[in-house]
Amino acid sequence: WQREAARQILRDAAAAKRAEASERRRMKAEDRTMSRSVRNDEAALLARLEKLLLRWSARAQREARIAARKAAKHEGQARRQQLREESAARRSQEMAAKKR
């Protein structure tokens, strides 16, 4: 009966080992699916962030173009004003020279 008891103990130990191994495998698989979903979430977040950054950079570029256009317009107005003033000054000098 001692041999039978020893066999039973060995059988129980083997069964426990198998159960432990299958539990470990199940846990590993669970971890894999979890990490996969986490990775998918990260990828989705990164994609959204990239979209936002693209949108912001596009908006910034558009605003920069508009600002440059406005600056060029103001510059043109200022240049025309300066030319007007210079020609007026020249004209008044010519008039003064004629009077003399």
C-alpha positions in Angstrom: 0.0 0.0 0.0 3.0 2.3 0.5 3.9 2.0 -3.2 0.3 2.8 -4.1 0.3 5.9 -1.8 3.6 7.0 -3.4 2.2 6.6 -6.9 -0.9 8.6 -5.8 1.3 11.4 -4.4 3.3 11.5 -7.7 0.1 11.5 -9.7 -1.3 14.4 -7.6 2.0 16.3 -7.9 2.0 15.8 -11.7 -1.7 16.9 -11.9 -0.9 20.0 -9.8 2.1 20.8 -12.1 -0.1 20.4 -15.2 -2.8 22.7 -13.7 -0.2 25.3 -12.7 1.3 25.2 -16.2 -2.1 25.6 -17.9 -2.9 28.4 -15.5 0.4 30.1 -16.4 -0.4 29.7 -20.1 -3.8 31.2 -19.6 -2.4 34.1 -17.7 0.2 34.6 -20.5 -2.4 34.6 -23.2 -4.5 37.1 -21.1 -1.5 39.3 -20.8 -0.9 39.1 -24.5 -4.5 40.1 -25.4 -4.4 42.8 -22.8 -1.1 44.3 -24.1 -2.5 44.0 -27.6 -5.5 46.1 -26.7 -3.3 48.5 -24.9 -1.0 48.8 -28.0 -4.1 49.3 -30.1 -5.3 52.1 -27.8 -1.8 53.7 -27.9 -1.8 53.5 -31.7 -5.3 55.1 -31.9 -4.2 57.8 -29.5 -1.0 58.5 -31.5 -3.0 58.6 -34.7 -5.4 61.2 -33.2 -2.5 63.2 -31.9 -0.8 63.2 -35.3 -4.1 64.4 -36.9 -4.4 67.2 -34.4 -0.7 68.2 -34.9 -1.3 68.2 -38.7 -4.4 70.3 -38.3 -2.6 72.8 -36.0 0.4 73.1 -38.3 -1.9 73.6 -41.3 -3.7 76.3 -39.4 -0.4 77.9 -38.3 0.8 77.9 -41.9 -2.4 79.4 -43.1 -2.3 82.1 -40.5 1.4 82.8 -41.4 0.4 83.2 -45.1 -2.4 85.6 -44.2 -0.1 87.6 -41.9 2.5 87.8 -44.7 -0.1 88.9 -47.2 -1.3 91.7 -44.8 2.3 92.8 -44.1 3.0 93.0 -47.9 -0.2 95.0 -48.4 0.7 97.4 -45.6 4.2 97.6 -47.0 2.9 98.5 -50.4 0.6 101.1 -49.0 3.5 102.7 -47.0 5.7 102.7 -50.1 3.0 104.4 -52.2 2.4 106.9 -49.4 6.2 107.7 -49.2 6.4 108.1 -53.0 3.4 110.5 -52.9 5.1 112.5 -50.2 8.4 112.6 -52.1 6.8 113.7 -55.3 4.8 116.3 -53.5 8.0 117.6 -51.9 9.7 117.6 -55.3 6.8 119.5 -56.8 6.8 122.1 -54.0 10.6 122.6 -54.5 10.1 123.0 -58.3 7.3 125.5 -57.7 9.6 127.4 -55.3 12.4 127.4 -57.9 10.0 128.7 -60.6 8.9 131.5 -58.3 12.5 132.6 -57.8 
